[in-house]
């Protein structure tokens, strides 16, 4: 996981293995946020699409 430390700039960010976390609550919060975001995306209605179709003309 990419850890961004509070009150430090991005130069202090670091990749940390899950087993190296002393507390798994931040990981649980992360995955809950991800699930919640997916629910929001799936609940949104798609925008309608307008299509103009032309009927082919009969060629006599």
N, CA, C, O and CB atoms as a CASP TS submission, in Angstrom:
PFRMAT TS
TARGET T0000
AUTHOR 0000-0000-0000
METHOD Language model
MODEL 1
PARENT N/A
ATOM      1  N   UNK     1       0.842  -1.172   0.000  1.00  0.00           N
ATOM      2  CA  UNK     1       0.000   0.000   0.000  1.00  0.00           C
ATOM      3  C   UNK     1       0.888   1.236   0.000  1.00  0.00           C
ATOM      4  O   UNK     1       1.935   1.267   0.647  1.00  0.00           O
ATOM      5  CB  UNK     1      -0.959  -0.003   1.213  1.00  0.00           C
ATOM      6  N   UNK     2       0.462   2.231  -0.722  1.00  0.00           N
ATOM      7  CA  UNK     2       1.202   3.488  -0.717  1.00  0.00           C
ATOM      8  C   UNK     2       0.723   4.304   0.478  1.00  0.00           C
ATOM      9  O   UNK     2      -0.440   4.700   0.546  1.00  0.00           O
ATOM     10  CB  UNK     2       1.009   4.277  -2.063  1.00  0.00           C
ATOM     11  N   UNK     3       1.619   4.547   1.406  1.00  0.00           N
ATOM     12  CA  UNK     3       1.283   5.279   2.628  1.00  0.00           C
ATOM     13  C   UNK     3       1.695   6.733   2.461  1.00  0.00           C
ATOM     14  O   UNK     3       2.841   7.048   2.142  1.00  0.00           O
ATOM     15  CB  UNK     3       1.976   4.649   3.872  1.00  0.00           C
ATOM     16  N   UNK     4       0.729   7.602   2.686  1.00  0.00           N
ATOM     17  CA  UNK     4       0.991   9.042   2.668  1.00  0.00           C
ATOM     18  C   UNK     4       0.863   9.516   4.107  1.00  0.00           C
ATOM     19  O   UNK     4      -0.218   9.487   4.695  1.00  0.00           O
ATOM     20  CB  UNK     4      -0.003   9.822   1.700  1.00  0.00           C
ATOM     21  N   UNK     5       1.959   9.941   4.647  1.00  0.00           N
ATOM     22  CA  UNK     5       1.993  10.307   6.054  1.00  0.00           C
ATOM     23  C   UNK     5       1.364  11.672   6.276  1.00  0.00           C
ATOM     24  O   UNK     5       1.630  12.630   5.551  1.00  0.00           O
ATOM     25  CB  UNK     5       3.424  10.296   6.573  1.00  0.00           C
ATOM     26  N   UNK     6       0.535  11.730   7.284  1.00  0.00           N
ATOM     27  CA  UNK     6      -0.157  12.967   7.633  1.00  0.00           C
ATOM     28  C   UNK     6       0.858  14.038   8.042  1.00  0.00           C
ATOM     29  O   UNK     6       1.815  13.768   8.767  1.00  0.00           O
ATOM     30  CB  UNK     6      -1.176  12.719   8.774  1.00  0.00           C
ATOM     31  N   UNK     7       0.624  15.246   7.564  1.00  0.00           N
ATOM     32  CA  UNK     7       1.456  16.420   7.874  1.00  0.00           C
ATOM     33  C   UNK     7       2.876  16.346   7.297  1.00  0.00           C
ATOM     34  O   UNK     7       3.746  17.115   7.704  1.00  0.00           O
ATOM     35  CB  UNK     7       1.542  16.592   9.369  1.00  0.00           C
ATOM     36  N   UNK     8       3.113  15.438   6.365  1.00  0.00           N
ATOM     37  CA  UNK     8       4.414  15.369   5.696  1.00  0.00           C
ATOM     38  C   UNK     8       4.188  15.500   4.197  1.00  0.00           C
ATOM     39  O   UNK     8       3.126  15.137   3.691  1.00  0.00           O
ATOM     40  CB  UNK     8       5.163  14.035   6.037  1.00  0.00           C
ATOM     41  N   UNK     9       5.170  16.010   3.499  1.00  0.00           N
ATOM     42  CA  UNK     9       4.999  16.161   2.054  1.00  0.00           C
ATOM     43  C   UNK     9       5.171  14.814   1.348  1.00  0.00           C
ATOM     44  O   UNK     9       5.553  13.819   1.964  1.00  0.00           O
ATOM     45  CB  UNK     9       6.006  17.190   1.495  1.00  0.00           C
ATOM     46  N   UNK    10       4.885  14.804   0.064  1.00  0.00           N
ATOM     47  CA  UNK    10       4.888  13.557  -0.706  1.00  0.00           C
ATOM     48  C   UNK    10       6.251  12.871  -0.779  1.00  0.00           C
ATOM     49  O   UNK    10       6.323  11.680  -1.082  1.00  0.00           O
ATOM     50  CB  UNK    10       4.408  13.830  -2.093  1.00  0.00           C
ATOM     51  N   UNK    11       7.299  13.581  -0.514  1.00  0.00           N
ATOM     52  CA  UNK    11       8.622  12.942  -0.550  1.00  0.00           C
ATOM     53  C   UNK    11       8.759  11.876   0.548  1.00  0.00           C
ATOM     54  O   UNK    11       9.656  11.035   0.482  1.00  0.00           O
ATOM     55  CB  UNK    11       9.730  14.004  -0.393  1.00  0.00           C
ATOM     56  N   UNK    12       7.887  11.906   1.541  1.00  0.00           N
ATOM     57  CA  UNK    12       7.918  10.923   2.627  1.00  0.00           C
ATOM     58  C   UNK    12       6.982   9.733   2.381  1.00  0.00           C
ATOM     59  O   UNK    12       6.949   8.801   3.185  1.00  0.00           O
ATOM     60  CB  UNK    12       7.549  11.596   3.936  1.00  0.00           C
ATOM     61  N   UNK    13       6.240   9.757   1.303  1.00  0.00           N
ATOM     62  CA  UNK    13       5.365   8.624   0.989  1.00  0.00           C
ATOM     63  C   UNK    13       6.216   7.373   0.832  1.00  0.00           C
ATOM     64  O   UNK    13       7.372   7.437   0.414  1.00  0.00           O
ATOM     65  CB  UNK    13       4.534   8.893  -0.303  1.00  0.00           C
ATOM     66  N   UNK    14       5.625   6.237   1.174  1.00  0.00           N
ATOM     67  CA  UNK    14       6.372   4.993   1.005  1.00  0.00           C
ATOM     68  C   UNK    14       5.421   3.818   0.812  1.00  0.00           C
ATOM     69  O   UNK    14       4.275   3.832   1.262  1.00  0.00           O
ATOM     70  CB  UNK    14       7.287   4.745   2.216  1.00  0.00           C
ATOM     71  N   UNK    15       5.929   2.814   0.134  1.00  0.00           N
ATOM     72  CA  UNK    15       5.167   1.584  -0.058  1.00  0.00           C
ATOM     73  C   UNK    15       5.392   0.684   1.146  1.00  0.00           C
ATOM     74  O   UNK    15       6.527   0.457   1.565  1.00  0.00           O
ATOM     75  CB  UNK    15       5.576   0.863  -1.378  1.00  0.00           C
ATOM     76  N   UNK    16       4.287   0.171   1.698  1.00  0.00           N
ATOM     77  CA  UNK    16       4.362  -0.668   2.898  1.00  0.00           C
ATOM     78  C   UNK    16       3.554  -1.940   2.644  1.00  0.00           C
ATOM     79  O   UNK    16       2.434  -1.889   2.136  1.00  0.00           O
ATOM     80  CB  UNK    16       3.827   0.098   4.167  1.00  0.00           C
ATOM     81  N   UNK    17       4.133  -3.060   3.000  1.00  0.00           N
ATOM     82  CA  UNK    17       3.425  -4.338   2.875  1.00  0.00           C
ATOM     83  C   UNK    17       2.319  -4.418   3.926  1.00  0.00           C
ATOM     84  O   UNK    17       2.446  -3.871   5.022  1.00  0.00           O
ATOM     85  CB  UNK    17       4.411  -5.534   3.026  1.00  0.00           C
ATOM     86  N   UNK    18       1.255  -5.093   3.583  1.00  0.00           N
ATOM     87  CA  UNK    18       0.127  -5.207   4.512  1.00  0.00           C
ATOM     88  C   UNK    18       0.555  -5.790   5.857  1.00  0.00           C
ATOM     89  O   UNK    18       0.099  -5.331   6.905  1.00  0.00           O
ATOM     90  CB  UNK    18      -0.973  -6.073   3.901  1.00  0.00           C
ATOM     91  N   UNK    19       1.412  -6.781   5.836  1.00  0.00           N
ATOM     92  CA  UNK    19       1.834  -7.414   7.091  1.00  0.00           C
ATOM     93  C   UNK    19       2.702  -6.500   7.963  1.00  0.00           C
ATOM     94  O   UNK    19       2.929  -6.801   9.134  1.00  0.00           O
ATOM     95  CB  UNK    19       2.594  -8.689   6.787  1.00  0.00           C
ATOM     96  N   UNK    20       3.181  -5.403   7.410  1.00  0.00           N
ATOM     97  CA  UNK    20       3.997  -4.465   8.188  1.00  0.00           C
ATOM     98  C   UNK    20       3.177  -3.392   8.906  1.00  0.00           C
ATOM     99  O   UNK    20       3.721  -2.589   9.664  1.00  0.00           O
ATOM    100  CB  UNK    20       4.998  -3.798   7.283  1.00  0.00           C
ATOM    101  N   UNK    21       1.881  -3.387   8.665  1.00  0.00           N
ATOM    102  CA  UNK    21       1.023  -2.439   9.386  1.00  0.00           C
ATOM    103  C   UNK    21       0.823  -2.939  10.812  1.00  0.00           C
ATOM    104  O   UNK    21       0.614  -4.131  11.036  1.00  0.00           O
ATOM    105  CB  UNK    21      -0.352  -2.259   8.664  1.00  0.00           C
ATOM    106  N   UNK    22       0.887  -2.035  11.757  1.00  0.00           N
ATOM    107  CA  UNK    22       0.653  -2.413  13.156  1.00  0.00           C
ATOM    108  C   UNK    22      -0.831  -2.419  13.477  1.00  0.00           C
ATOM    109  O   UNK    22      -1.268  -3.030  14.452  1.00  0.00           O
ATOM    110  CB  UNK    22       1.387  -1.458  14.103  1.00  0.00           C
ATOM    111  N   UNK    23      -1.587  -1.742  12.653  1.00  0.00           N
ATOM    112  CA  UNK    23      -3.026  -1.613  12.855  1.00  0.00           C
ATOM    113  C   UNK    23      -3.675  -1.748  11.477  1.00  0.00           C
ATOM    114  O   UNK    23      -3.306  -1.023  10.553  1.00  0.00           O
ATOM    115  CB  UNK    23      -3.405  -0.236  13.553  1.00  0.00           C
ATOM    116  N   UNK    24      -4.614  -2.643  11.328  1.00  0.00           N
ATOM    117  CA  UNK    24      -5.198  -2.850  10.005  1.00  0.00           C
ATOM    118  C   UNK    24      -6.420  -1.963   9.727  1.00  0.00           C
ATOM    119  O   UNK    24      -7.019  -2.065   8.657  1.00  0.00           O
ATOM    120  CB  UNK    24      -5.587  -4.294   9.853  1.00  0.00           C
ATOM    121  N   UNK    25      -6.789  -1.110  10.660  1.00  0.00           N
ATOM    122  CA  UNK    25      -7.948  -0.232  10.442  1.00  0.00           C
ATOM    123  C   UNK    25      -7.797   0.692   9.236  1.00  0.00           C
ATOM    124  O   UNK    25      -8.772   0.892   8.512  1.00  0.00           O
ATOM    125  CB  UNK    25      -8.188   0.601  11.671  1.00  0.00           C
ATOM    126  N   UNK    26      -6.618   1.262   8.988  1.00  0.00           N
ATOM    127  CA  UNK    26      -6.499   2.092   7.775  1.00  0.00           C
ATOM    128  C   UNK    26      -6.763   1.287   6.495  1.00  0.00           C
ATOM    129  O   UNK    26      -7.341   1.807   5.540  1.00  0.00           O
ATOM    130  CB  UNK    26      -5.101   2.724   7.706  1.00  0.00           C
ATOM    131  N   UNK    27      -6.348   0.051   6.480  1.00  0.00           N
ATOM    132  CA  UNK    27      -6.588  -0.794   5.310  1.00  0.00           C
ATOM    133  C   UNK    27      -8.080  -1.089   5.181  1.00  0.00           C
ATOM    134  O   UNK    27      -8.632  -1.043   4.081  1.00  0.00           O
ATOM    135  CB  UNK    27      -5.778  -2.115   5.409  1.00  0.00           C
ATOM    136  N   UNK    28      -8.719  -1.385   6.278  1.00  0.00           N
ATOM    137  CA  UNK    28     -10.162  -1.636   6.253  1.00  0.00           C
ATOM    138  C   UNK    28     -10.924  -0.400   5.775  1.00  0.00           C
ATOM    139  O   UNK    28     -11.865  -0.511   4.990  1.00  0.00           O
ATOM    140  CB  UNK    28     -10.657  -2.056   7.649  1.00  0.00           C
ATOM    141  N   UNK    29     -10.518   0.767   6.247  1.00  0.00           N
ATOM    142  CA  UNK    29     -11.171   2.012   5.802  1.00  0.00           C
ATOM    143  C   UNK    29     -10.971   2.225   4.311  1.00  0.00           C
ATOM    144  O   UNK    29     -11.890   2.636   3.604  1.00  0.00           O
ATOM    145  CB  UNK    29     -10.624   3.224   6.581  1.00  0.00           C
ATOM    146  N   UNK    30      -9.768   1.943   3.841  1.00  0.00           N
ATOM    147  CA  UNK    30      -9.474   2.090   2.412  1.00  0.00           C
ATOM    148  C   UNK    30     -10.425   1.225   1.577  1.00  0.00           C
ATOM    149  O   UNK    30     -11.041   1.711   0.628  1.00  0.00           O
ATOM    150  CB  UNK    30      -8.000   1.708   2.118  1.00  0.00           C
ATOM    151  N   UNK    31     -10.541  -0.051   1.933  1.00  0.00           N
ATOM    152  CA  UNK    31     -11.378  -0.956   1.146  1.00  0.00           C
ATOM    153  C   UNK    31     -12.857  -0.615   1.281  1.00  0.00           C
ATOM    154  O   UNK    31     -13.619  -0.809   0.333  1.00  0.00           O
ATOM    155  CB  UNK    31     -11.138  -2.398   1.573  1.00  0.00           C
ATOM    156  N   UNK    32     -13.271  -0.120   2.420  1.00  0.00           N
ATOM    157  CA  UNK    32     -14.668   0.315   2.571  1.00  0.00           C
ATOM    158  C   UNK    32     -14.948   1.498   1.650  1.00  0.00           C
ATOM    159  O   UNK    32     -15.985   1.541   0.987  1.00  0.00           O
ATOM    160  CB  UNK    32     -14.971   0.697   4.047  1.00  0.00           C
ATOM    161  N   UNK    33     -14.026   2.454   1.609  1.00  0.00           N
ATOM    162  CA  UNK    33     -14.188   3.605   0.702  1.00  0.00           C
ATOM    163  C   UNK    33     -14.273   3.144  -0.744  1.00  0.00           C
ATOM    164  O   UNK    33     -15.090   3.643  -1.518  1.00  0.00           O
ATOM    165  CB  UNK    33     -13.022   4.599   0.869  1.00  0.00           C
ATOM    166  N   UNK    34     -13.430   2.198  -1.100  1.00  0.00           N
ATOM    167  CA  UNK    34     -13.448   1.681  -2.480  1.00  0.00           C
ATOM    168  C   UNK    34     -14.786   1.028  -2.807  1.00  0.00           C
ATOM    169  O   UNK    34     -15.343   1.258  -3.881  1.00  0.00           O
ATOM    170  CB  UNK    34     -12.307   0.667  -2.690  1.00  0.00           C
ATOM    171  N   UNK    35     -15.306   0.215  -1.888  1.00  0.00           N
ATOM    172  CA  UNK    35     -16.607  -0.431  -2.115  1.00  0.00           C
ATOM    173  C   UNK    35     -17.708   0.613  -2.233  1.00  0.00           C
ATOM    174  O   UNK    35     -18.571   0.523  -3.106  1.00  0.00           O
ATOM    175  CB  UNK    35     -16.933  -1.418  -0.975  1.00  0.00           C
ATOM    176  N   UNK    36     -17.671   1.606  -1.345  1.00  0.00           N
ATOM    177  CA  UNK    36     -18.685   2.667  -1.379  1.00  0.00           C
ATOM    178  C   UNK    36     -18.624   3.438  -2.692  1.00  0.00           C
ATOM    179  O   UNK    36     -19.664   3.783  -3.253  1.00  0.00           O
ATOM    180  CB  UNK    36     -18.497   3.630  -0.194  1.00  0.00           C
ATOM    181  N   UNK    37     -17.431   3.710  -3.185  1.00  0.00           N
ATOM    182  CA  UNK    37     -17.287   4.415  -4.463  1.00  0.00           C
ATOM    183  C   UNK    37     -17.844   3.574  -5.602  1.00  0.00           C
ATOM    184  O   UNK    37     -18.476   4.107  -6.515  1.00  0.00           O
ATOM    185  CB  UNK    37     -15.809   4.759  -4.731  1.00  0.00           C
ATOM    186  N   UNK    38     -17.619   2.282  -5.559  1.00  0.00           N
ATOM    187  CA  UNK    38     -18.148   1.401  -6.604  1.00  0.00           C
ATOM    188  C   UNK    38     -19.672   1.393  -6.586  1.00  0.00           C
ATOM    189  O   UNK    38     -20.307   1.354  -7.640  1.00  0.00           O
ATOM    190  CB  UNK    38     -17.610  -0.029  -6.427  1.00  0.00           C
ATOM    191  N   UNK    39     -20.257   1.430  -5.399  1.00  0.00           N
ATOM    192  CA  UNK    39     -21.717   1.472  -5.291  1.00  0.00           C
ATOM    193  C   UNK    39     -22.254   2.744  -5.920  1.00  0.00           C
ATOM    194  O   UNK    39     -23.254   2.715  -6.637  1.00  0.00           O
ATOM    195  CB  UNK    39     -22.160   1.376  -3.820  1.00  0.00           C
ATOM    196  N   UNK    40     -21.596   3.852  -5.655  1.00  0.00           N
ATOM    197  CA  UNK    40     -22.036   5.132  -6.212  1.00  0.00           C
ATOM    198  C   UNK    40     -21.972   5.084  -7.733  1.00  0.00           C
ATOM    199  O   UNK    40     -22.904   5.514  -8.412  1.00  0.00           O
ATOM    200  CB  UNK    40     -21.171   6.295  -5.671  1.00  0.00           C
ATOM    201  N   UNK    41     -20.897   4.573  -8.254  1.00  0.00           N
ATOM    202  CA  UNK    41     -20.735   4.497  -9.708  1.00  0.00           C
ATOM    203  C   UNK    41     -21.808   3.602 -10.309  1.00  0.00           C
ATOM    204  O   UNK    41     -22.375   3.935 -11.349  1.00  0.00           O
ATOM    205  CB  UNK    41     -19.329   3.972 -10.078  1.00  0.00           C
ATOM    206  N   UNK    42     -22.094   2.481  -9.678  1.00  0.00           N
ATOM    207  CA  UNK    42     -23.077   1.555 -10.239  1.00  0.00           C
ATOM    208  C   UNK    42     -24.501   2.083 -10.100  1.00  0.00           C
ATOM    209  O   UNK    42     -25.380   1.660 -10.851  1.00  0.00           O
ATOM    210  CB  UNK    42     -22.962   0.199  -9.563  1.00  0.00           C
ATOM    211  N   UNK    43     -24.753   2.991  -9.165  1.00  0.00           N
ATOM    212  CA  UNK    43     -26.093   3.542  -8.986  1.00  0.00           C
ATOM    213  C   UNK    43     -26.401   4.686  -9.944  1.00  0.00           C
ATOM    214  O   UNK    43     -27.567   5.021 -10.155  1.00  0.00           O
ATOM    215  CB  UNK    43     -26.261   4.017  -7.572  1.00  0.00           C
ATOM    216  N   UNK    44     -25.385   5.277 -10.513  1.00  0.00           N
ATOM    217  CA  UNK    44     -25.613   6.378 -11.432  1.00  0.00           C
ATOM    218  C   UNK    44     -26.288   5.873 -12.695  1.00  0.00           C
ATOM    219  O   UNK    44     -25.943   4.821 -13.233  1.00  0.00           O
ATOM    220  CB  UNK    44     -24.297   7.082 -11.772  1.00  0.00           C
ATOM    221  N   UNK    45     -27.250   6.642 -13.148  1.00  0.00           N
ATOM    222  CA  UNK    45     -27.923   6.275 -14.386  1.00  0.00           C
ATOM    223  C   UNK    45     -27.068   6.719 -15.563  1.00  0.00           C
ATOM    224  O   UNK    45     -26.475   7.797 -15.533  1.00  0.00           O
ATOM    225  CB  UNK    45     -29.340   6.906 -14.461  1.00  0.00           C
ATOM    226  N   UNK    46     -27.006   5.912 -16.572  1.00  0.00           N
ATOM    227  CA  UNK    46     -26.246   6.348 -17.746  1.00  0.00           C
ATOM    228  C   UNK    46     -26.969   7.489 -18.456  1.00  0.00           C
ATOM    229  O   UNK    46     -28.197   7.574 -18.430  1.00  0.00           O
ATOM    230  CB  UNK    46     -26.023   5.170 -18.718  1.00  0.00           C
ATOM    231  N   UNK    47     -26.212   8.337 -19.072  1.00  0.00           N
ATOM    232  CA  UNK    47     -26.804   9.437 -19.818  1.00  0.00           C
ATOM    233  C   UNK    47     -27.440   8.879 -21.086  1.00  0.00           C
ATOM    234  O   UNK    47     -26.893   7.974 -21.717  1.00  0.00           O
ATOM    235  CB  UNK    47     -25.741  10.525 -20.156  1.00  0.00           C
ATOM    236  N   UNK    48     -28.596   9.422 -21.456  1.00  0.00           N
ATOM    237  CA  UNK    48     -29.220   8.938 -22.688  1.00  0.00           C
ATOM    238  C   UNK    48     -28.390   9.334 -23.910  1.00  0.00           C
ATOM    239  O   UNK    48     -27.733  10.375 -23.935  1.00  0.00           O
ATOM    240  CB  UNK    48     -30.653   9.488 -22.818  1.00  0.00           C
ATOM    241  N   UNK    49     -28.444   8.495 -24.883  1.00  0.00           N
ATOM    242  CA  UNK    49     -27.709   8.746 -26.116  1.00  0.00           C
ATOM    243  C   UNK    49     -28.728   8.965 -27.229  1.00  0.00           C
ATOM    244  O   UNK    49     -29.672   8.189 -27.380  1.00  0.00           O
ATOM    245  CB  UNK    49     -26.735   7.560 -26.458  1.00  0.00           C
ATOM    246  N   UNK    50     -28.532  10.018 -27.997  1.00  0.00           N
ATOM    247  CA  UNK    50     -29.428  10.281 -29.121  1.00  0.00           C
ATOM    248  C   UNK    50     -28.755   9.816 -30.399  1.00  0.00           C
ATOM    249  O   UNK    50     -27.610  10.161 -30.693  1.00  0.00           O
ATOM    250  CB  UNK    50     -29.799  11.790 -29.208  1.00  0.00           C
ATOM    251  N   UNK    51     -29.482   9.047 -31.122  1.00  0.00           N
ATOM    252  CA  UNK    51     -28.956   8.547 -32.385  1.00  0.00           C
ATOM    253  C   UNK    51     -29.860   9.011 -33.517  1.00  0.00           C
ATOM    254  O   UNK    51     -31.086   8.984 -33.400  1.00  0.00           O
ATOM    255  CB  UNK    51     -28.840   7.002 -32.369  1.00  0.00           C
ATOM    256  N   UNK    52     -29.260   9.425 -34.583  1.00  0.00           N
ATOM    257  CA  UNK    52     -30.020   9.763 -35.782  1.00  0.00           C
ATOM    258  C   UNK    52     -29.742   8.684 -36.807  1.00  0.00           C
ATOM    259  O   UNK    52     -28.616   8.498 -37.269  1.00  0.00           O
ATOM    260  CB  UNK    52     -29.646  11.187 -36.332  1.00  0.00           C
ATOM    261  N   UNK    53     -30.773   8.005 -37.134  1.00  0.00           N
ATOM    262  CA  UNK    53     -30.624   6.928 -38.097  1.00  0.00           C
ATOM    263  C   UNK    53     -31.362   7.304 -39.373  1.00  0.00           C
ATOM    264  O   UNK    53     -32.450   7.879 -39.336  1.00  0.00           O
ATOM    265  CB  UNK    53     -31.152   5.589 -37.524  1.00  0.00           C
ATOM    266  N   UNK    54     -30.771   6.979 -40.460  1.00  0.00           N
ATOM    267  CA  UNK    54     -31.420   7.223 -41.748  1.00  0.00           C
ATOM    268  C   UNK    54     -31.811   5.888 -42.347  1.00  0.00           C
ATOM    269  O   UNK    54     -31.045   4.924 -42.364  1.00  0.00           O
ATOM    270  CB  UNK    54     -30.491   8.018 -42.716  1.00  0.00           C
ATOM    271  N   UNK    55     -33.007   5.878 -42.826  1.00  0.00           N
ATOM    272  CA  UNK    55     -33.483   4.680 -43.500  1.00  0.00           C
ATOM    273  C   UNK    55     -32.897   4.654 -44.901  1.00  0.00           C
ATOM    274  O   UNK    55     -32.860   5.682 -45.578  1.00  0.00           O
ATOM    275  CB  UNK    55     -35.038   4.633 -43.540  1.00  0.00           C
ATOM    276  N   UNK    56     -32.450   3.517 -45.333  1.00  0.00           N
ATOM    277  CA  UNK    56     -31.910   3.457 -46.697  1.00  0.00           C
ATOM    278  C   UNK    56     -33.030   3.681 -47.715  1.00  0.00           C
ATOM    279  O   UNK    56     -34.154   3.218 -47.526  1.00  0.00           O
ATOM    280  CB  UNK    56     -31.211   2.092 -46.953  1.00  0.00           C
ATOM    281  N   UNK    57     -32.719   4.373 -48.762  1.00  0.00           N
ATOM    282  CA  UNK    57     -33.701   4.622 -49.817  1.00  0.00           C
ATOM    283  C   UNK    57     -33.747   3.420 -50.749  1.00  0.00           C
ATOM    284  O   UNK    57     -32.733   2.797 -51.063  1.00  0.00           O
ATOM    285  CB  UNK    57     -33.361   5.918 -50.606  1.00  0.00           C
ATOM    286  N   UNK    58     -34.941   3.131 -51.165  1.00  0.00           N
ATOM    287  CA  UNK    58     -35.091   2.059 -52.159  1.00  0.00           C
ATOM    288  C   UNK    58     -34.508   2.517 -53.472  1.00  0.00           C
ATOM    289  O   UNK    58     -34.771   3.628 -53.930  1.00  0.00           O
ATOM    290  CB  UNK    58     -36.576   1.656 -52.338  1.00  0.00           C
ATOM    291  N   UNK    59     -33.743   1.688 -54.052  1.00  0.00           N
ATOM    292  CA  UNK    59     -33.196   2.023 -55.369  1.00  0.00           C
ATOM    293  C   UNK    59     -33.999   1.275 -56.415  1.00  0.00           C
ATOM    294  O   UNK    59     -33.954   0.047 -56.487  1.00  0.00           O
ATOM    295  CB  UNK    59     -31.672   1.668 -55.470  1.00  0.00           C
ATOM    296  N   UNK    60     -34.727   2.016 -57.216  1.00  0.00           N
ATOM    297  CA  UNK    60     -35.575   1.408 -58.252  1.00  0.00           C
ATOM    298  C   UNK    60     -34.816   1.240 -59.520  1.00  0.00           C
ATOM    299  O   UNK    60     -35.362   0.745 -60.506  1.00  0.00           O
ATOM    300  CB  UNK    60     -36.815   2.240 -58.507  1.00  0.00           C
TER
END
